[in-house]
Amino acid sequence: MLVSPTRNLVRNQAYEAQIKYYYLPIKKRTLQFQLKKNTKKGQYYKIVCVAKKISPINKKKQVDYGKEHKDKDIFDF
């Protein structure tokens, strides 16, 4: 049921949300392991991206770093 797109309404949610929605008595890691074991490595059954907010200070650091190193390739590091 968890891997079915038509039967699992919260399929694209985080593992914790699925566990809470279906009242499963397991931990996140157990669900991850079982999906990987019982499906094609679980890749097609768990596709969610959780975007984190970047603080203004870290964003400035990342932008400055990118500007400083924009002309370098991987071998320059």
PyMOL Python script that loads the backbone (N, CA, C, O; Angstrom):
from pymol import cmd

cmd.read_pdbstr("""\
ATOM      1  N   MET A   1       0.818  -1.182   0.000  1.00  0.00           N
ATOM      2  CA  MET A   1       0.000   0.000   0.000  1.00  0.00           C
ATOM      3  C   MET A   1       0.871   1.259   0.000  1.00  0.00           C
ATOM      4  O   MET A   1       0.532   2.235  -0.669  1.00  0.00           O
ATOM      5  N   LEU A   2       1.981   1.255   0.735  1.00  0.00           N
ATOM      6  CA  LEU A   2       2.818   2.453   0.824  1.00  0.00           C
ATOM      7  C   LEU A   2       3.471   2.814  -0.497  1.00  0.00           C
ATOM      8  O   LEU A   2       3.790   3.981  -0.720  1.00  0.00           O
ATOM      9  N   VAL A   3       3.678   1.857  -1.367  1.00  0.00           N
ATOM     10  CA  VAL A   3       4.343   2.142  -2.633  1.00  0.00           C
ATOM     11  C   VAL A   3       3.362   2.414  -3.767  1.00  0.00           C
ATOM     12  O   VAL A   3       3.779   2.722  -4.884  1.00  0.00           O
ATOM     13  N   SER A   4       2.091   2.307  -3.500  1.00  0.00           N
ATOM     14  CA  SER A   4       1.089   2.532  -4.532  1.00  0.00           C
ATOM     15  C   SER A   4       0.735   4.016  -4.625  1.00  0.00           C
ATOM     16  O   SER A   4       0.327   4.611  -3.627  1.00  0.00           O
ATOM     17  N   PRO A   5       0.883   4.626  -5.809  1.00  0.00           N
ATOM     18  CA  PRO A   5       0.541   6.042  -5.945  1.00  0.00           C
ATOM     19  C   PRO A   5      -0.949   6.316  -5.753  1.00  0.00           C
ATOM     20  O   PRO A   5      -1.331   7.412  -5.343  1.00  0.00           O
ATOM     21  N   THR A   6      -1.785   5.330  -6.047  1.00  0.00           N
ATOM     22  CA  THR A   6      -3.226   5.548  -5.916  1.00  0.00           C
ATOM     23  C   THR A   6      -3.729   5.288  -4.504  1.00  0.00           C
ATOM     24  O   THR A   6      -4.740   5.860  -4.097  1.00  0.00           O
ATOM     25  N   ARG A   7      -3.048   4.442  -3.758  1.00  0.00           N
ATOM     26  CA  ARG A   7      -3.512   4.093  -2.413  1.00  0.00           C
ATOM     27  C   ARG A   7      -2.825   4.887  -1.310  1.00  0.00           C
ATOM     28  O   ARG A   7      -3.385   5.040  -0.224  1.00  0.00           O
ATOM     29  N   ASN A   8      -1.630   5.391  -1.568  1.00  0.00           N
ATOM     30  CA  ASN A   8      -0.900   6.150  -0.550  1.00  0.00           C
ATOM     31  C   ASN A   8      -1.018   7.636  -0.877  1.00  0.00           C
ATOM     32  O   ASN A   8      -0.329   8.145  -1.761  1.00  0.00           O
ATOM     33  N   LEU A   9      -1.889   8.314  -0.163  1.00  0.00           N
ATOM     34  CA  LEU A   9      -2.155   9.726  -0.426  1.00  0.00           C
ATOM     35  C   LEU A   9      -1.019  10.641  -0.001  1.00  0.00           C
ATOM     36  O   LEU A   9      -0.914  11.767  -0.486  1.00  0.00           O
ATOM     37  N   VAL A  10      -0.167  10.169   0.899  1.00  0.00           N
ATOM     38  CA  VAL A  10       0.942  10.992   1.399  1.00  0.00           C
ATOM     39  C   VAL A  10       2.286  10.444   0.920  1.00  0.00           C
ATOM     40  O   VAL A  10       3.304  10.596   1.596  1.00  0.00           O
ATOM     41  N   ARG A  11       2.277   9.816  -0.234  1.00  0.00           N
ATOM     42  CA  ARG A  11       3.473   9.162  -0.778  1.00  0.00           C
ATOM     43  C   ARG A  11       4.626  10.133  -0.989  1.00  0.00           C
ATOM     44  O   ARG A  11       5.784   9.752  -0.820  1.00  0.00           O
ATOM     45  N   ASN A  12       4.337  11.365  -1.351  1.00  0.00           N
ATOM     46  CA  ASN A  12       5.387  12.339  -1.621  1.00  0.00           C
ATOM     47  C   ASN A  12       5.782  13.149  -0.390  1.00  0.00           C
ATOM     48  O   ASN A  12       6.536  14.116  -0.499  1.00  0.00           O
ATOM     49  N   GLN A  13       5.290  12.769   0.749  1.00  0.00           N
ATOM     50  CA  GLN A  13       5.646  13.440   1.999  1.00  0.00           C
ATOM     51  C   GLN A  13       6.866  12.756   2.610  1.00  0.00           C
ATOM     52  O   GLN A  13       7.285  11.686   2.170  1.00  0.00           O
ATOM     53  N   ALA A  14       7.416  13.388   3.616  1.00  0.00           N
ATOM     54  CA  ALA A  14       8.560  12.810   4.329  1.00  0.00           C
ATOM     55  C   ALA A  14       8.144  11.500   5.006  1.00  0.00           C
ATOM     56  O   ALA A  14       6.964  11.263   5.265  1.00  0.00           O
ATOM     57  N   TYR A  15       9.136  10.661   5.284  1.00  0.00           N
ATOM     58  CA  TYR A  15       8.849   9.380   5.927  1.00  0.00           C
ATOM     59  C   TYR A  15       8.091   9.566   7.241  1.00  0.00           C
ATOM     60  O   TYR A  15       7.161   8.818   7.543  1.00  0.00           O
ATOM     61  N   GLU A  16       8.492  10.561   8.010  1.00  0.00           N
ATOM     62  CA  GLU A  16       7.835  10.796   9.301  1.00  0.00           C
ATOM     63  C   GLU A  16       6.356  11.097   9.115  1.00  0.00           C
ATOM     64  O   GLU A  16       5.527  10.651   9.908  1.00  0.00           O
ATOM     65  N   ALA A  17       6.021  11.846   8.081  1.00  0.00           N
ATOM     66  CA  ALA A  17       4.620  12.180   7.816  1.00  0.00           C
ATOM     67  C   ALA A  17       3.829  10.929   7.444  1.00  0.00           C
ATOM     68  O   ALA A  17       2.675  10.780   7.847  1.00  0.00           O
ATOM     69  N   GLN A  18       4.443  10.034   6.678  1.00  0.00           N
ATOM     70  CA  GLN A  18       3.763   8.794   6.303  1.00  0.00           C
ATOM     71  C   GLN A  18       3.538   7.908   7.531  1.00  0.00           C
ATOM     72  O   GLN A  18       2.475   7.308   7.690  1.00  0.00           O
ATOM     73  N   ILE A  19       4.536   7.838   8.380  1.00  0.00           N
ATOM     74  CA  ILE A  19       4.414   7.032   9.599  1.00  0.00           C
ATOM     75  C   ILE A  19       3.304   7.582  10.483  1.00  0.00           C
ATOM     76  O   ILE A  19       2.504   6.821  11.028  1.00  0.00           O
ATOM     77  N   LYS A  20       3.254   8.886  10.622  1.00  0.00           N
ATOM     78  CA  LYS A  20       2.225   9.525  11.457  1.00  0.00           C
ATOM     79  C   LYS A  20       0.839   9.360  10.836  1.00  0.00           C
ATOM     80  O   LYS A  20      -0.124   9.080  11.551  1.00  0.00           O
ATOM     81  N   TYR A  21       0.725   9.527   9.532  1.00  0.00           N
ATOM     82  CA  TYR A  21      -0.566   9.449   8.836  1.00  0.00           C
ATOM     83  C   TYR A  21      -1.186   8.061   8.969  1.00  0.00           C
ATOM     84  O   TYR A  21      -2.390   7.935   9.194  1.00  0.00           O
ATOM     85  N   TYR A  22      -0.365   7.019   8.830  1.00  0.00           N
ATOM     86  CA  TYR A  22      -0.862   5.647   8.873  1.00  0.00           C
ATOM     87  C   TYR A  22      -0.720   5.000  10.248  1.00  0.00           C
ATOM     88  O   TYR A  22      -0.992   3.809  10.399  1.00  0.00           O
ATOM     89  N   TYR A  23      -0.298   5.770  11.253  1.00  0.00           N
ATOM     90  CA  TYR A  23      -0.137   5.259  12.623  1.00  0.00           C
ATOM     91  C   TYR A  23       0.724   3.994  12.654  1.00  0.00           C
ATOM     92  O   TYR A  23       0.361   3.003  13.287  1.00  0.00           O
ATOM     93  N   LEU A  24       1.856   4.039  11.972  1.00  0.00           N
ATOM     94  CA  LEU A  24       2.753   2.889  11.927  1.00  0.00           C
ATOM     95  C   LEU A  24       3.632   2.869  13.177  1.00  0.00           C
ATOM     96  O   LEU A  24       4.207   3.894  13.543  1.00  0.00           O
ATOM     97  N   PRO A  25       3.741   1.717  13.832  1.00  0.00           N
ATOM     98  CA  PRO A  25       4.562   1.625  15.052  1.00  0.00           C
ATOM     99  C   PRO A  25       6.034   1.353  14.737  1.00  0.00           C
ATOM    100  O   PRO A  25       6.640   0.452  15.317  1.00  0.00           O
ATOM    101  N   ILE A  26       6.605   2.133  13.818  1.00  0.00           N
ATOM    102  CA  ILE A  26       7.998   1.948  13.426  1.00  0.00           C
ATOM    103  C   ILE A  26       8.704   3.290  13.382  1.00  0.00           C
ATOM    104  O   ILE A  26       8.073   4.345  13.434  1.00  0.00           O
ATOM    105  N   LYS A  27      10.009   3.233  13.287  1.00  0.00           N
ATOM    106  CA  LYS A  27      10.814   4.446  13.172  1.00  0.00           C
ATOM    107  C   LYS A  27      11.108   4.723  11.700  1.00  0.00           C
ATOM    108  O   LYS A  27      10.903   3.867  10.840  1.00  0.00           O
ATOM    109  N   LYS A  28      11.590   5.929  11.427  1.00  0.00           N
ATOM    110  CA  LYS A  28      11.885   6.364  10.057  1.00  0.00           C
ATOM    111  C   LYS A  28      12.861   5.422   9.377  1.00  0.00           C
ATOM    112  O   LYS A  28      12.656   5.038   8.225  1.00  0.00           O
ATOM    113  N   ARG A  29      13.909   5.051  10.072  1.00  0.00           N
ATOM    114  CA  ARG A  29      14.953   4.204   9.483  1.00  0.00           C
ATOM    115  C   ARG A  29      14.401   2.835   9.097  1.00  0.00           C
ATOM    116  O   ARG A  29      14.807   2.268   8.084  1.00  0.00           O
ATOM    117  N   THR A  30      13.489   2.306   9.888  1.00  0.00           N
ATOM    118  CA  THR A  30      12.880   1.018   9.581  1.00  0.00           C
ATOM    119  C   THR A  30      12.077   1.102   8.287  1.00  0.00           C
ATOM    120  O   THR A  30      12.144   0.202   7.449  1.00  0.00           O
ATOM    121  N   LEU A  31      11.318   2.183   8.126  1.00  0.00           N
ATOM    122  CA  LEU A  31      10.544   2.367   6.905  1.00  0.00           C
ATOM    123  C   LEU A  31      11.465   2.496   5.696  1.00  0.00           C
ATOM    124  O   LEU A  31      11.206   1.893   4.654  1.00  0.00           O
ATOM    125  N   GLN A  32      12.525   3.267   5.823  1.00  0.00           N
ATOM    126  CA  GLN A  32      13.483   3.412   4.729  1.00  0.00           C
ATOM    127  C   GLN A  32      14.069   2.055   4.340  1.00  0.00           C
ATOM    128  O   GLN A  32      14.127   1.713   3.159  1.00  0.00           O
ATOM    129  N   PHE A  33      14.501   1.286   5.338  1.00  0.00           N
ATOM    130  CA  PHE A  33      15.115  -0.014   5.094  1.00  0.00           C
ATOM    131  C   PHE A  33      14.140  -0.971   4.417  1.00  0.00           C
ATOM    132  O   PHE A  33      14.504  -1.661   3.464  1.00  0.00           O
ATOM    133  N   GLN A  34      12.908  -1.013   4.905  1.00  0.00           N
ATOM    134  CA  GLN A  34      11.932  -1.940   4.341  1.00  0.00           C
ATOM    135  C   GLN A  34      11.537  -1.556   2.913  1.00  0.00           C
ATOM    136  O   GLN A  34      11.344  -2.432   2.069  1.00  0.00           O
ATOM    137  N   LEU A  35      11.416  -0.260   2.636  1.00  0.00           N
ATOM    138  CA  LEU A  35      11.123   0.159   1.264  1.00  0.00           C
ATOM    139  C   LEU A  35      12.264  -0.218   0.328  1.00  0.00           C
ATOM    140  O   LEU A  35      12.037  -0.669  -0.794  1.00  0.00           O
ATOM    141  N   LYS A  36      13.482  -0.030   0.799  1.00  0.00           N
ATOM    142  CA  LYS A  36      14.642  -0.371  -0.023  1.00  0.00           C
ATOM    143  C   LYS A  36      14.711  -1.882  -0.254  1.00  0.00           C
ATOM    144  O   LYS A  36      15.014  -2.334  -1.358  1.00  0.00           O
ATOM    145  N   LYS A  37      14.430  -2.650   0.782  1.00  0.00           N
ATOM    146  CA  LYS A  37      14.526  -4.101   0.704  1.00  0.00           C
ATOM    147  C   LYS A  37      13.414  -4.701  -0.169  1.00  0.00           C
ATOM    148  O   LYS A  37      13.667  -5.643  -0.921  1.00  0.00           O
ATOM    149  N   ASN A  38      12.208  -4.176  -0.081  1.00  0.00           N
ATOM    150  CA  ASN A  38      11.048  -4.784  -0.731  1.00  0.00           C
ATOM    151  C   ASN A  38      10.658  -4.139  -2.052  1.00  0.00           C
ATOM    152  O   ASN A  38       9.656  -4.529  -2.653  1.00  0.00           O
ATOM    153  N   THR A  39      11.420  -3.172  -2.512  1.00  0.00           N
ATOM    154  CA  THR A  39      11.129  -2.537  -3.797  1.00  0.00           C
ATOM    155  C   THR A  39      12.425  -2.423  -4.576  1.00  0.00           C
ATOM    156  O   THR A  39      13.446  -2.986  -4.181  1.00  0.00           O
ATOM    157  N   LYS A  40      12.386  -1.710  -5.661  1.00  0.00           N
ATOM    158  CA  LYS A  40      13.597  -1.490  -6.445  1.00  0.00           C
ATOM    159  C   LYS A  40      14.436  -0.423  -5.755  1.00  0.00           C
ATOM    160  O   LYS A  40      14.585   0.686  -6.268  1.00  0.00           O
ATOM    161  N   LYS A  41      14.968  -0.752  -4.624  1.00  0.00           N
ATOM    162  CA  LYS A  41      15.812   0.116  -3.805  1.00  0.00           C
ATOM    163  C   LYS A  41      15.068   1.349  -3.277  1.00  0.00           C
ATOM    164  O   LYS A  41      15.702   2.259  -2.742  1.00  0.00           O
ATOM    165  N   GLY A  42      13.754   1.395  -3.413  1.00  0.00           N
ATOM    166  CA  GLY A  42      12.963   2.477  -2.849  1.00  0.00           C
ATOM    167  C   GLY A  42      13.087   3.802  -3.573  1.00  0.00           C
ATOM    168  O   GLY A  42      12.481   4.787  -3.150  1.00  0.00           O
ATOM    169  N   GLN A  43      13.855   3.856  -4.655  1.00  0.00           N
ATOM    170  CA  GLN A  43      14.100   5.123  -5.320  1.00  0.00           C
ATOM    171  C   GLN A  43      12.846   5.682  -5.961  1.00  0.00           C
ATOM    172  O   GLN A  43      12.643   6.896  -5.971  1.00  0.00           O
ATOM    173  N   TYR A  44      12.013   4.823  -6.488  1.00  0.00           N
ATOM    174  CA  TYR A  44      10.836   5.286  -7.204  1.00  0.00           C
ATOM    175  C   TYR A  44       9.655   5.534  -6.268  1.00  0.00           C
ATOM    176  O   TYR A  44       8.616   6.033  -6.702  1.00  0.00           O
ATOM    177  N   TYR A  45       9.803   5.200  -5.025  1.00  0.00           N
ATOM    178  CA  TYR A  45       8.681   5.257  -4.118  1.00  0.00           C
ATOM    179  C   TYR A  45       8.805   6.373  -3.088  1.00  0.00           C
ATOM    180  O   TYR A  45       7.868   6.620  -2.329  1.00  0.00           O
ATOM    181  N   LYS A  46       9.922   7.030  -3.058  1.00  0.00           N
ATOM    182  CA  LYS A  46      10.112   8.112  -2.099  1.00  0.00           C
ATOM    183  C   LYS A  46      10.827   9.228  -2.827  1.00  0.00           C
ATOM    184  O   LYS A  46      12.050   9.201  -2.959  1.00  0.00           O
ATOM    185  N   ILE A  47      10.084  10.204  -3.300  1.00  0.00           N
ATOM    186  CA  ILE A  47      10.683  11.301  -4.043  1.00  0.00           C
ATOM    187  C   ILE A  47      10.189  12.618  -3.450  1.00  0.00           C
ATOM    188  O   ILE A  47       9.169  13.159  -3.876  1.00  0.00           O
ATOM    189  N   VAL A  48      10.899  13.106  -2.496  1.00  0.00           N
ATOM    190  CA  VAL A  48      10.518  14.364  -1.882  1.00  0.00           C
ATOM    191  C   VAL A  48      11.772  15.195  -1.667  1.00  0.00           C
ATOM    192  O   VAL A  48      12.841  14.668  -1.358  1.00  0.00           O
ATOM    193  N   CYS A  49      11.629  16.448  -1.829  1.00  0.00           N
ATOM    194  CA  CYS A  49      12.731  17.373  -1.588  1.00  0.00           C
ATOM    195  C   CYS A  49      12.280  18.352  -0.524  1.00  0.00           C
ATOM    196  O   CYS A  49      11.299  19.072  -0.707  1.00  0.00           O
ATOM    197  N   VAL A  50      12.978  18.377   0.556  1.00  0.00           N
ATOM    198  CA  VAL A  50      12.653  19.295   1.631  1.00  0.00           C
ATOM    199  C   VAL A  50      13.655  20.436   1.565  1.00  0.00           C
ATOM    200  O   VAL A  50      14.846  20.254   1.819  1.00  0.00           O
ATOM    201  N   ALA A  51      13.157  21.599   1.225  1.00  0.00           N
ATOM    202  CA  ALA A  51      14.039  22.757   1.096  1.00  0.00           C
ATOM    203  C   ALA A  51      14.265  23.395   2.461  1.00  0.00           C
ATOM    204  O   ALA A  51      13.320  23.655   3.206  1.00  0.00           O
ATOM    205  N   LYS A  52      15.523  23.638   2.772  1.00  0.00           N
ATOM    206  CA  LYS A  52      15.855  24.299   4.017  1.00  0.00           C
ATOM    207  C   LYS A  52      16.023  25.785   3.741  1.00  0.00           C
ATOM    208  O   LYS A  52      16.416  26.181   2.644  1.00  0.00           O
ATOM    209  N   LYS A  53      15.728  26.589   4.727  1.00  0.00           N
ATOM    210  CA  LYS A  53      15.960  28.011   4.583  1.00  0.00           C
ATOM    211  C   LYS A  53      17.410  28.305   4.927  1.00  0.00           C
ATOM    212  O   LYS A  53      17.943  27.813   5.922  1.00  0.00           O
ATOM    213  N   ILE A  54      18.029  29.102   4.099  1.00  0.00           N
ATOM    214  CA  ILE A  54      19.415  29.490   4.321  1.00  0.00           C
ATOM    215  C   ILE A  54      19.409  30.859   4.986  1.00  0.00           C
ATOM    216  O   ILE A  54      18.720  31.777   4.543  1.00  0.00           O
ATOM    217  N   SER A  55      20.177  30.978   6.039  1.00  0.00           N
ATOM    218  CA  SER A  55      20.231  32.263   6.736  1.00  0.00           C
ATOM    219  C   SER A  55      20.892  33.302   5.840  1.00  0.00           C
ATOM    220  O   SER A  55      21.705  32.947   4.987  1.00  0.00           O
ATOM    221  N   PRO A  56      20.563  34.571   6.016  1.00  0.00           N
ATOM    222  CA  PRO A  56      21.155  35.624   5.190  1.00  0.00           C
ATOM    223  C   PRO A  56      22.688  35.645   5.257  1.00  0.00           C
ATOM    224  O   PRO A  56      23.348  35.937   4.260  1.00  0.00           O
ATOM    225  N   ILE A  57      23.247  35.342   6.414  1.00  0.00           N
ATOM    226  CA  ILE A  57      24.704  35.328   6.571  1.00  0.00           C
ATOM    227  C   ILE A  57      25.313  34.216   5.719  1.00  0.00           C
ATOM    228  O   ILE A  57      26.286  34.446   5.000  1.00  0.00           O
ATOM    229  N   ASN A  58      24.736  32.998   5.799  1.00  0.00           N
ATOM    230  CA  ASN A  58      25.250  31.881   5.008  1.00  0.00           C
ATOM    231  C   ASN A  58      25.040  32.103   3.518  1.00  0.00           C
ATOM    232  O   ASN A  58      25.884  31.724   2.706  1.00  0.00           O
ATOM    233  N   LYS A  59      23.916  32.718   3.154  1.00  0.00           N
ATOM    234  CA  LYS A  59      23.673  32.994   1.739  1.00  0.00           C
ATOM    235  C   LYS A  59      24.731  33.947   1.194  1.00  0.00           C
ATOM    236  O   LYS A  59      25.242  33.748   0.092  1.00  0.00           O
ATOM    237  N   LYS A  60      25.060  34.979   1.966  1.00  0.00           N
ATOM    238  CA  LYS A  60      26.084  35.938   1.541  1.00  0.00           C
ATOM    239  C   LYS A  60      27.431  35.235   1.390  1.00  0.00           C
ATOM    240  O   LYS A  60      28.157  35.477   0.426  1.00  0.00           O
ATOM    241  N   LYS A  61      27.764  34.361   2.348  1.00  0.00           N
ATOM    242  CA  LYS A  61      29.020  33.611   2.260  1.00  0.00           C
ATOM    243  C   LYS A  61      29.059  32.741   1.008  1.00  0.00           C
ATOM    244  O   LYS A  61      30.088  32.668   0.335  1.00  0.00           O
ATOM    245  N   GLN A  62      27.932  32.072   0.688  1.00  0.00           N
ATOM    246  CA  GLN A  62      27.880  31.213  -0.482  1.00  0.00           C
ATOM    247  C   GLN A  62      28.014  32.019  -1.771  1.00  0.00           C
ATOM    248  O   GLN A  62      28.706  31.602  -2.700  1.00  0.00           O
ATOM    249  N   VAL A  63      27.355  33.163  -1.824  1.00  0.00           N
ATOM    250  CA  VAL A  63      27.431  34.009  -3.019  1.00  0.00           C
ATOM    251  C   VAL A  63      28.848  34.542  -3.195  1.00  0.00           C
ATOM    252  O   VAL A  63      29.384  34.530  -4.303  1.00  0.00           O
ATOM    253  N   ASP A  64      29.454  35.007  -2.107  1.00  0.00           N
ATOM    254  CA  ASP A  64      30.825  35.513  -2.172  1.00  0.00           C
ATOM    255  C   ASP A  64      31.797  34.422  -2.621  1.00  0.00           C
ATOM    256  O   ASP A  64      32.681  34.678  -3.439  1.00  0.00           O
ATOM    257  N   TYR A  65      31.640  33.210  -2.092  1.00  0.00           N
ATOM    258  CA  TYR A  65      32.487  32.089  -2.472  1.00  0.00           C
ATOM    259  C   TYR A  65      32.316  31.775  -3.961  1.00  0.00           C
ATOM    260  O   TYR A  65      33.294  31.539  -4.669  1.00  0.00           O
ATOM    261  N   GLY A  66      31.063  31.776  -4.426  1.00  0.00           N
ATOM    262  CA  GLY A  66      30.792  31.500  -5.833  1.00  0.00           C
ATOM    263  C   GLY A  66      31.419  32.538  -6.749  1.00  0.00           C
ATOM    264  O   GLY A  66      31.984  32.198  -7.788  1.00  0.00           O
ATOM    265  N   LYS A  67      31.320  33.798  -6.362  1.00  0.00           N
ATOM    266  CA  LYS A  67      31.916  34.864  -7.176  1.00  0.00           C
ATOM    267  C   LYS A  67      33.438  34.747  -7.199  1.00  0.00           C
ATOM    268  O   LYS A  67      34.072  34.965  -8.231  1.00  0.00           O
ATOM    269  N   GLU A  68      34.009  34.403  -6.060  1.00  0.00           N
ATOM    270  CA  GLU A  68      35.469  34.291  -5.952  1.00  0.00           C
ATOM    271  C   GLU A  68      36.017  33.142  -6.803  1.00  0.00           C
ATOM    272  O   GLU A  68      37.105  33.253  -7.367  1.00  0.00           O
ATOM    273  N   HIS A  69      35.271  32.047  -6.894  1.00  0.00           N
ATOM    274  CA  HIS A  69      35.761  30.841  -7.554  1.00  0.00           C
ATOM    275  C   HIS A  69      35.034  30.533  -8.869  1.00  0.00           C
ATOM    276  O   HIS A  69      35.091  29.400  -9.345  1.00  0.00           O
ATOM    277  N   LYS A  70      34.366  31.500  -9.449  1.00  0.00           N
ATOM    278  CA  LYS A  70      33.543  31.223 -10.628  1.00  0.00           C
ATOM    279  C   LYS A  70      34.317  30.746 -11.849  1.00  0.00           C
ATOM    280  O   LYS A  70      33.763  30.035 -12.688  1.00  0.00           O
ATOM    281  N   ASP A  71      35.580  31.121 -11.961  1.00  0.00           N
ATOM    282  CA  ASP A  71      36.348  30.733 -13.137  1.00  0.00           C
ATOM    283  C   ASP A  71      37.206  29.478 -12.916  1.00  0.00           C
ATOM    284  O   ASP A  71      37.966  29.090 -13.803  1.00  0.00           O
ATOM    285  N   LYS A  72      37.094  28.857 -11.771  1.00  0.00           N
ATOM    286  CA  LYS A  72      37.880  27.667 -11.483  1.00  0.00           C
ATOM    287  C   LYS A  72      37.091  26.407 -11.830  1.00  0.00           C
ATOM    288  O   LYS A  72      35.860  26.395 -11.792  1.00  0.00           O
ATOM    289  N   ASP A  73      37.816  25.362 -12.165  1.00  0.00           N
ATOM    290  CA  ASP A  73      37.165  24.069 -12.331  1.00  0.00           C
ATOM    291  C   ASP A  73      37.600  23.146 -11.196  1.00  0.00           C
ATOM    292  O   ASP A  73      38.309  23.584 -10.290  1.00  0.00           O
ATOM    293  N   ILE A  74      37.208  21.928 -11.224  1.00  0.00           N
ATOM    294  CA  ILE A  74      37.446  20.997 -10.112  1.00  0.00           C
ATOM    295  C   ILE A  74      38.934  20.752  -9.878  1.00  0.00           C
ATOM    296  O   ILE A  74      39.342  20.484  -8.748  1.00  0.00           O
ATOM    297  N   PHE A  75      39.744  20.838 -10.917  1.00  0.00           N
ATOM    298  CA  PHE A  75      41.165  20.552 -10.774  1.00  0.00           C
ATOM    299  C   PHE A  75      41.932  21.711 -10.152  1.00  0.00           C
ATOM    300  O   PHE A  75      43.085  21.533  -9.758  1.00  0.00           O
ATOM    301  N   ASP A  76      41.334  22.880 -10.052  1.00  0.00           N
ATOM    302  CA  ASP A  76      41.978  24.032  -9.447  1.00  0.00           C
ATOM    303  C   ASP A  76      41.928  24.002  -7.912  1.00  0.00           C
ATOM    304  O   ASP A  76      42.567  24.825  -7.257  1.00  0.00           O
ATOM    305  N   PHE A  77      41.177  23.066  -7.346  1.00  0.00           N
ATOM    306  CA  PHE A  77      41.038  23.031  -5.894  1.00  0.00           C
ATOM    307  C   PHE A  77      41.958  22.017  -5.273  1.00  0.00           C
ATOM    308  O   PHE A  77      41.968  21.859  -4.053  1.00  0.00           O
TER     309      PHE A  77
END
""", "prot")
cmd.dss("prot")
cmd.show_as("cartoon", "prot")
cmd.util.cbc("prot")
cmd.orient("prot")
